[in-house]
Amino acid sequence: MKIDLTGHHAVVAGGAQGIGLAITKAFLEAGAHVLILDLNKPESTTFSEQWSNTLTTKEADITDYDQLQQIAKDQTVDHIICAAAIGSGIGGFPFWNLDPSDWNRVIEVSLMGTVNLLHAFVPALRTGDTQRKSITLLSSVAGQIGSQTDPPYSACKAAIINFAQCAAKDFAPDGIRVNCLSPGMVKTDLNRSVFEANRENTEQTYEDWAKAKIEKIAPLGRWQEPEEFGAMAAYLASEYGKNMTGQTINIDGGQVMHS
Ligand SMILES: NC(=O)c1ccc[n+]([C@@H]2O[C@H](COP(=O)([O-])OP(=O)(O)OC[C@H]3O[C@@H](n4cnc5c(N)ncnc54)[C@H](O)[C@@H]3O)[C@@H](O)[C@H]2O)c1
């Protein structure tokens, strides 16, 4: 089986690092053109040079709707992926450890950023051969289990699932598919920031904390790798994913199991 996205154009918000970067790589390897929208550029200039014919990076903030609309003008877009998100950086249990105002920035980036992105790119997405088009949003197991780690983050991730289902129904007549990927534990800056915010035992290292947590909550007892999300996102964008829409796909070592 070969996933072939030759000639497809993807926009990956949050594509400069972590899971978004792995998705970017998977799309490039499948032959797609990728536009990264991120606050930063990918750290590796070798990577950017290697893919200079098919990779474009624009420094952009997904909370800035005007900026996104400007970028979206005259773009060819077949696939939109939103991997950009932040947590509050504050230990979230009980929830009143946070001030209500601590929710604002998390919602602005992790929910409204996705909303802005989709609104800005809807005109481009609905142009051309819509049957080959897709949207993939990053949710989280945190959005499905009432995770206490960071309530505003969890609430955003739950909202992303619901928004994806609405969008899946809206776009279905055009053939455009909308799905969520839901990671459990992936070793990235975001994951480490959760540890920093919740560390109670200052002696514990990130590795020790993560190992204990994964063994406790994930039946398979191991980290997920960013590349697993790259592969699944490429599959969803491809011909093989043509009947997948409105779904939340948990790649989480079995943390959340649905019938
Ligand atoms: N890492 C995990 O364990 C985990 C678990 C569940 C869900 N997720 C989800 O996966 C996605 C990717 O997370 P990650 O772990 O790779 O995070 P990460 O912090 O490594 O990468 C996030 C990227 O988003 C960019 N970004 C942040 N705010 C932005 C903004 N306002 N505008 C544009 N870009 C912005 C950052 O610059 C960064 O490149 C997120 O949606 C996250 O919620 C991750």
The ligand as a Tripos MOL2 file, in Angstrom:
@<TRIPOS>MOLECULE
LIG
   44    48     1     0     0
SMALL
NO_CHARGES

@<TRIPOS>ATOM
      1 N1          2.0760   15.7930   23.1890 N.am      1 LIG1
      2 C1          1.0460   15.1530   23.7260 C.2       1 LIG1
      3 O1          1.2000   14.2740   24.5950 O.2       1 LIG1
      4 C2         -0.3640   15.4800   23.2620 C.ar      1 LIG1
      5 C3         -1.4200   14.7870   23.8540 C.ar      1 LIG1
      6 C4         -2.7220   15.0560   23.4550 C.ar      1 LIG1
      7 C5         -2.9590   16.0010   22.4660 C.ar      1 LIG1
      8 N2         -1.9230   16.6700   21.8910 N.ar      1 LIG1
      9 C6         -2.2490   17.6700   20.8570 C.3       1 LIG1
     10 O2         -1.4170   17.5030   19.7230 O.3       1 LIG1
     11 C7         -1.2020   18.7880   19.1060 C.3       1 LIG1
     12 C8          0.2790   19.0030   18.9070 C.3       1 LIG1
     13 O3          0.8940   19.0530   20.1860 O.3       1 LIG1
     14 P1          2.4580   18.8690   20.4180 P.3       1 LIG1
     15 O4          2.5860   18.0150   21.6040 O.co2     1 LIG1
     16 O5          3.1180   18.5160   19.1560 O.co2     1 LIG1
     17 O6          2.8220   20.3690   20.8690 O.3       1 LIG1
     18 P2          4.1140   21.2660   20.6410 P.3       1 LIG1
     19 O7          4.0780   22.2890   21.7230 O.co2     1 LIG1
     20 O8          5.3450   20.4320   20.4830 O.co2     1 LIG1
     21 O9          3.8090   21.9730   19.2230 O.3       1 LIG1
     22 C9          2.7760   22.9020   19.1000 C.3       1 LIG1
     23 C10         3.1020   23.8360   17.9230 C.3       1 LIG1
     24 O10         2.0520   24.8040   17.8380 O.3       1 LIG1
     25 C11         2.6300   26.0910   17.6310 C.3       1 LIG1
     26 N3          1.7250   27.1260   18.1450 N.ar      1 LIG1
     27 C12         1.3650   27.3460   19.4340 C.ar      1 LIG1
     28 N4          0.5710   28.4380   19.4930 N.ar      1 LIG1
     29 C13         0.4130   28.8780   18.2190 C.ar      1 LIG1
     30 C14        -0.2780   29.9820   17.6460 C.ar      1 LIG1
     31 N5         -0.9740   30.8500   18.3960 N.pl3     1 LIG1
     32 N6         -0.2180   30.1540   16.3090 N.ar      1 LIG1
     33 C15         0.4970   29.2960   15.5340 C.ar      1 LIG1
     34 N7          1.1940   28.2510   16.0200 N.ar      1 LIG1
     35 C16         1.1500   28.0640   17.3530 C.ar      1 LIG1
     36 C17         3.9410   26.0270   18.4170 C.3       1 LIG1
     37 O11         4.8410   27.0550   17.9880 O.3       1 LIG1
     38 C18         4.4200   24.6140   18.1080 C.3       1 LIG1
     39 O12         5.1910   24.5610   16.9250 O.3       1 LIG1
     40 C19        -1.8750   19.8250   20.0180 C.3       1 LIG1
     41 O13        -3.1400   20.1380   19.5130 O.3       1 LIG1
     42 C20        -2.0100   19.0870   21.3300 C.3       1 LIG1
     43 O14        -3.0840   19.5640   22.1060 O.3       1 LIG1
     44 C21        -0.6320   16.4280   22.2720 C.ar      1 LIG1
@<TRIPOS>BOND
     1     1     2 1
     2     2     3 2
     3     2     4 1
     4     4     5 ar
     5     4    44 ar
     6     5     6 ar
     7     6     7 ar
     8     7     8 ar
     9     8     9 1
    10     8    44 ar
    11     9    10 1
    12     9    42 1
    13    10    11 1
    14    11    12 1
    15    11    40 1
    16    12    13 1
    17    13    14 1
    18    14    15 2
    19    14    16 1
    20    14    17 1
    21    17    18 1
    22    18    19 2
    23    18    20 1
    24    18    21 1
    25    21    22 1
    26    22    23 1
    27    23    24 1
    28    23    38 1
    29    24    25 1
    30    25    26 1
    31    25    36 1
    32    26    27 ar
    33    26    35 ar
    34    27    28 ar
    35    28    29 ar
    36    29    30 ar
    37    29    35 ar
    38    30    31 1
    39    30    32 ar
    40    32    33 ar
    41    33    34 ar
    42    34    35 ar
    43    36    37 1
    44    36    38 1
    45    38    39 1
    46    40    41 1
    47    40    42 1
    48    42    43 1
@<TRIPOS>SUBSTRUCTURE
     1 LIG1         1 GROUP 0 **** ****
